[in-house]
């Protein structure tokens, strides 16, 4: 944002050297003020946190970011931590997983009779697997076994593509990467 204070000075004074010098000197200060003001607004909401705001929330919530985390992943982790709530019901836990992964980016199967919860996270949400695991460990009762894994590409998914479209992938890539057609 480039501030131009000269347009706020009356036309009769715009040719005065002192006013020109003041405007040039103060323009960067006003730019910094506008940026700081915008950052205050951005840091009011998790979805728009700046790196500085994310660092502050991570300190409050005792989150240690990984060196490879993007700002979006850091925001996601903060949001996940803020959305933890008790008591934990089936609907609550499933809602938290949906919030983390997004609609249709996971499967959630609770088998009551054998005390097993099977959760599969879609490859598109692979980076969120650790946070899903942490959320499940905190919310699911201790007597229920958690079976968490990635929802890898399967033949029925890959069958929608031609061999020409898939030839650029390795076998490992076909199984482990999000395939865009």
N, C-alpha and C positions, 0 to 999 in steps of 0.2 A: 504494500500500500504506500503510495508516494504522496505524502502530504505537501501541499503547496500553500503556505501561509500568505504568500503575496496576494492571492485573490481576496483575502480578508482585510487587507490594508486599503484605506481609501485611495482612489486613483491619484489624488493630488500629492500623496506621500510616497507613491510607488517608485518614483525616480530618486528618492533620497537614499544615499549610499548606506546610511546607518540602518534604515529599515530593510533594505535589501540584504545586508549582512546578517541582521537579526533573523530574518526569514530563513536564510540559508543555514544558519547555525541551529535554529530551533526545529526545522523540518524533521531531522532524524529523531529528535526527542519526542515529537508528536507521533511519529511512526511507531516508536517503541511503546508509547502509551496506548495506542490503538491495538497493538499486538497483545500487550499485557491484559487489556480489557477483554479482548476476544478470548484469550486463554482462560480467564476467570469464568467466562460463560461456558466455554467448552468443558471445563473441569467440574461443572455442576452435574453432569450426567455421564454415566459409565460409557455409553456408546460413543461419546465424543471426547473422551479423556485425551489429554496430551501426554507425552512421555513423563513430564514432571508430575502431572496429576496421577498417572498410573503408579509412579514411584511412591507417592504419598499414600495412596490406597493400599498398596502392597505392604507398606510399613504398618499401617493400621491393622490389616488382616493377617499379618505374619506370613505373607506369601514371598517365597524366594524365587524370582524369575530366573529362567535359564538364559544363558548367553545367546542362544539361538532364537529366543522368543521374539516374534514381531509385536508391534504395538497392539494389533488385533487380538493376538493370542493372550497378551497380558490383560486386555480389557475383558476378554472372554473368561479368564480365570477369576478376575475380580467379581464379575457378574455372577459366576457360578457360586462363589463363596458367599456373596450377599443373598443369594436365593435359597440358601440352606435354611430349612425351617422344620420344626417339630410340631406335632407328632407325625411320624412317617406312615403314610398309608400307601397302598398300591397306586392309587391315583396320583398322590403327591410325588412318589419316586418316579413314576412314568412321566409325569409332567416336567420334572427336573431334567430327565434324560432328553426329553423332546426339546426343552429350552436350550440344552447344551448342543445337541446334534442337529436340530431342525426337524421339521415334520418330514416323515418318510425317509429319514437318513439313519434309521436304526430299526431293530426288531426287539421286542420285549416280551418274553414268554416266562410266566411264573407257573411252575408245576407244583401246586400245593401239596399233593400227595407224597412227593419225594423231597420236598423242601429244596427246590432248585430254581434259581432265577437265571435264565439264559438271555444275555443281551448281546446283540451283534451290532456293531457300529459300521456304517457305510464307509467306503474308502474315501469319499469326499470329506468326511469328518475325521480322518485318520489322526490328524494333529491334536485332536481333542480327546483321544483315548485315555491318556493319563488322568485328565480331569474327570472323565466319566468314571474311571476306576475309583478315584478318590471319593467322588460323590456317592457311589454305590457302597463303598466301605463304611462311610459315615452314616448312611441312612438305612441300609438293609439290616434287619435283625441278624444277630450272630448265628442263629440256628439255621439260616438259609444259605446254601452254597451258591456263590456267585460264579457263573461261567461267562466271562467277558472275552470277546474276541472281535476281530475285524470281519466284516461281511464282504468276503472276497468276491471277485467277479466269477460267475458261474457260466456254464455252457449256454443256459437259456438267455443270459444277458449278452454274451458274445455272439450268439447265433443271429442277432439282429444286424450284425455288421458283415460286410463282404471280406473275403480273404485279402483283397487289394487294400482295404482300409486297415486291416490288422497286421499287414506285413512289416510295418515299421516298429512293432513291439517285439520284445523278447518273450519267452514263455513266462518268465518271472514278471515282466511288465504286464502281460495279459491278465495275470492273476492279481497283482498287487497295485496297479495304477488305475486311476479314473480314466476310462476310455470315453473320449468325446467324438461324436460322429456328427 
